[in-house]
Amino acid sequence: MSTTTTSTSTSTQCLTLSTLTIQPLRKDHVVPKDVHGSIRQVLHRELIITERLLRANIREGLVLPIIGLIARFLPAPDLLLTTPWTHLAMVFIKTFLCFVCHLYVFEIVNQVLSIDEDIANKPHRPIPAGLLSIPGAYRRWLLSWALCPVIASHLAGPEAAGLFGAYQAWVYFCYVWPKINHWIFRNAFASIGTYNMFRLVDTVAHSEIPSFPVLSTKVLFALSAWVMTTVHMQEFHDTEGDRRMKRRTLPVVVGPQGERILRVGTALLVVGCGVVLSIATSSCTKSVTGANQSWVASGLVTTSTMHIVFACIVGFRCVWQGGVAFDRKTYKRFYMLAAYTMVCYLSFWQMTEEKRFVERILTE
């Protein structure tokens, strides 16, 4: 009798405990009832992983080429007005897709090879956050490096695939093997990557609009040189992490004693380039004639003014040295704004040079 009562009491307690502790599944944890639900769940997970992979460098890797594409149309409004909107839409869609791939093939390598640093400094990234396993990351590396050149070829032809292959080789050289630990290669990686980026923009645009105004090699060299001499701005806010990881970036090489001199020198370079653009603008606008050229001259003045404003802000903030968050904002916001305005300026400047060249040919 007592045994039965005890058993009944225990069963009742277990039932009560189960009722109290088992909570209904939240909507995001519901097991899919069909194949479509399962596919949606997988795609949603991949979207989250991709967003976290690309987030840190999206201004440099995705916004910059889009700005570069828009900048090419600014000096040639007639081309913008006469091109069918379907072609324009396809150019922007292709550019977006190509540069998502372009950024992905870099970020997957960068993050696979810097897990320890990301655990300490960037825990939101997919590997330290537990969204992506290390074997899974390596699989994505292999898959993306195989598929992205094929995607580029399908979107914009074999030249785009060749540019992708060259970029992947450069990433491999700088980040995988021989992975030369020298600050020159840190700066050169960004500089050559910029050249490759804008060549790819031109190739994608030409696949839809054959008359699209491309940047000349001379202009691209000028932009790449500016990046080469100033891009170590991105290293100031990561100095402590780079020192722990034994990365020989320029701020780490000069050390705390030389950092002040490096900051002042970098500020002078950034501001000095802005002054050079202003002088070049003054020289170009004096020879401008005609309504069409007047639009280009206005663009030169506007973009050079905007560039020197952002360059001065970058220079001031670089010298001010307000801490890690301050330096990160200097690079991520103001330096990138200076880069955007320089790309816009160079597009107008090239149009001016082309028109002056045509005028010289006609007058001879």
N, C-alpha and C positions, 0 to 999 in steps of 0.2 A: 504494500500500500504506500509506504513512505517512498519506496524506490520509484514507483509510478508517478507520485506527486513531484518528486525531485526532477525526474526526466521531463515532465510536462512543464515545470517551472523553467528549466534550462532552455528548452525549445522556445518558450515564450520570450525569454530574455534575448536569445540569439535573433529571433525574428524582429523584436523591437530594435535591437542594435543595428541590424541590417537596414531596416526601414529608415532609421535616423541618419546613417552614415552614407548610404548610396545616394549620390546626387544625380539628377538627370543630366545627360550629355548636353554640353553647349552646342550651339549651331555649328561652330567651326570644328567641332570634334565628332560630328555625326558621320557614321560610316556610310559611304555612298551606296545608294540602292541600285544604281545602274552604271553602265559603262560611261555614259556621258558625265555623270557626277564624278567618277574616278578620274576621267581625263581633265575635267575642270580643276580638280584638286591638285593634280600633278602640274598643270600649267600655272596655277596660282603659286605653288611652291617655287617653280622655276623662275617666275617673275620676281618673287621676293629675293631669291638668291642673286639673280642678275642685277637687280636694283642696288643691292648692297655691294656687289662686286664693282659696279661702275660709279657709285655715288661720289667717291672721293675726288676723282679727276674728271668729272663730267664737264666742267667749264673748259678745261684744256682739250679734252678728247672729243667732245660732241658739240658744245656751244660754239667753240672757235671755228670749226669748219663750216657750220651753218652761217655764222656771221660772215665768213669769207665768201660764201656763195652769194649772200645778199649784197655784200659790198661790190661784187663784180657787176651787178645790175645797176647800181646807183649812178655811175658815170654815163650809162647808156639807157636812159629812160625809154627811148624809142624801141629798143629791143624788148624791153619789158612789156610795152604796150602792143607790139606787133606779134609777139609770141603767143600762140594759143594757150589758154589757161590749163588745158589738159597736159601740155608739155611742161609747163611750169610746175604743175602739181607733181608730175612724175620725177622731175629733177629733184625736188625737195624730198620726196619719198625715198628715192634711190640714195640720195646723199645721207639721209637719216639712217637708213638701214646699213649702208656701207660703213658709216662711222660708229655705229653701235658695235659692229663686228671688229672694226679697227681698234676700238678701245678695249673690247673684250679680250682679244688675243694678247694684249699687253697685261691687262689687270689679272688675268688668271695665272700668268707666270709670276708676276710681281707678288701676288698674295700667297701662292703656293710656296715661294722661296723666302717669305718673311713672316712666317707664322708666329715665332717667338715675339717679335716686335709688335705684331698686331694684337697678340694676347695682352700685352702690357699697355699699348697706346690706342688701339683701334678695335675694341672688343665687339663693335657692331658689325664688323665684317663677317661674311658667312662662315668661314672656318672657325674662328674663335667663338662665334655665337652658337656653334653646334648645328647650323643649318646644312653644312656641307662637310663631309668626311674628307680626309686627306686622299684616300684612294679615289673618291668621287671627284675631287678637284683635278687629280691627274688625268682621269678619264675625260673630263671636260676640256682640259688642255689639249689632249691628243685630238679629240673630236673637233674642237673649234679651229685648230690649226689646219686640219684637213678640209673642213667645210667652208671656212670663211673665204679663202681665195676662189673657191668654186662659186660661191654666192656672188662675189664681186665680179667674176667673169660673166655670170649670167645677167647681172644688172647692167654692167658697163663695158663688157668686152675683155679680151685677153690682156690689154694693157693694164687694166685695173687689177687683174689677177697677178700680173708681174710686179706691180707696185706693192701689193699685199705680201707677195713672197719676199721681196726685198726688205720690207719692214719687219717681217717675222725673223728673217736672218739677222737683222740688226738687233732686235730684241734678244735673240738667242746669244749673240756675241757679247752684248753688254750685261745680260742678267743671268745667263746660264753657263756658257763656256766661250772663251776663257775667263769671262767675268773680271776684267781688269779693274782692280780696286784703285781707281785714280779719279780725282775730281774732274779732270779734263773730259773723261768719258761720260761722266754724269751730265755735264753741260752739252757735250757733243750728241748724246742720245736724244735730248730734247731738240737740239738744233736740226739734226738730220731728220728726225721724226717730223718736224714742222715742214721741212722741204717736201718730204714724202706726202704729208697730209694735203698740202695745197696742190701738188701734182695730181693727187687722186680726186680732189674736188673738180679740177679742170676736166679730167677724164670722164667723170660721171656726168658732168654738165654737157660735155660734147656728145655723149651718147644720145642725147635728146635734142640739143640745140647746137648744130654745127658752127653757127656764127658766134657762139659764146666767147666773150673776151677773156682770154687766159692771161695769167701773170707771166711775165717774161722771166727767163733764167736770172737776169740781172736783178730784178725786183725780189725774186725768191732768195737769192744769195744775200741781199741786203736784210731781209727779214730774218733769215737764218743766223746771220752775223749778230743781229740785235739779241736774238734769243741766246746764242752762245755766250755772249758777254754779260748777260744780266740774269739768266734763268736761275742762277744759284740763290736768287732771292727766296726760292722755295725751300732752301735748306736751313734758313735761320730758325724757323720754328720747330725743326726736327733735330737740332744739334745734339741734344742730350741722348735721344734714341739712337742716332747715328753713331755717337761715340760708344755707346754700349754694344752696338752691333759691329763695331770696328769698321764702319764705312768711312772711307777717306774722302768725304765731301770737303768743299773748300773751307767752310767755317770750322770744320774739325781740324783741317790741316793747319790753318793759321793759329788756332787755339784762342783761348780767352784774351791773351795779350794782344793779338793782332786783329781781333774781331772788330774793334772800333774803326781801325784803318780800312778794313774790308768794307764795312758798312758805308763809310764816307765815300770810298772809291766807287762802290756800286751805285750809290745815290747820284754821284756826279755823272756816271755813265748814262743812267736812265734820264736824268734831266738834260744832259748834254745832247742826247739823241733828239729830244724834243726841241731843243734850240736849233739843231741842224734842220729839222723838218720845217721850222718856221722860216729859216733863211731860204731854204729851197722853195718854199711857197711864195715868198716875196719875189724871187727871181722868176718863177713860172708865171705868176699872174700878170707881170708887166708886159709879157708878149701875147696875152690872150686877146683875141678879137672875135666878134660874132656872138650871136645869141647862144648857140650850142656851147661854145667855149666858156661863155659867161657862167653857165650852169656848172661846168667842171671847175672853174676858178672858185666859185662859191663853195663847192664841195671841198676843195683843197683848203681853203681858209677855215671852214667849219671843223673839218676833221683834224687839222693840225692844231687848232686852238684847243679842241677837246683833248687831244693827245698830250699836249704840254701841261694842261691842267692836271690830268691824272698822273703824268710823270712827276710833276712837282709834289703831289700828294704822296706818291710812292717814295720819292727821295726824302721828304721830311719824315715820314713814318719809319723809313729804314734807319735814319740817323737817330731818331728819338729812342728807339729800343725800349718798347713798352711791355715786353714780356711775350710769352709763347702765344697766347691767344691774339695779342696785338699783331705780332709778326705773321701769324696765319692769316688774319684778315687783310694785312697789307698785300700778301701774295695772292690769296684766293679772290679778293675783290678788286683792289685798286690796280695791281699789276696786270691782272687779266683785262681790266677795262682799258688800260694803256695798250695792251696787245690788240684788243678789238679795234680801237681807234686807229692804230698804226696800219692794220690790214685795210681798213676803209680808206685811209689816206693814200696808201700805195696803189690802190685801185684807181683813184682819181689821178694820181701822179702819172701812172703809166698811160692813161688815156691822153693826158696833156702831151706827153713825150711822143706818142704815136701821131697825134695831130700835127705837132711841130715838124716831125719827120716828113709827113706827107706834104706839108707846105713847102719845105725845103726842096723836095723832089720836084714839085710843080713849078717853083720859081727858077730852077736851074735850066 
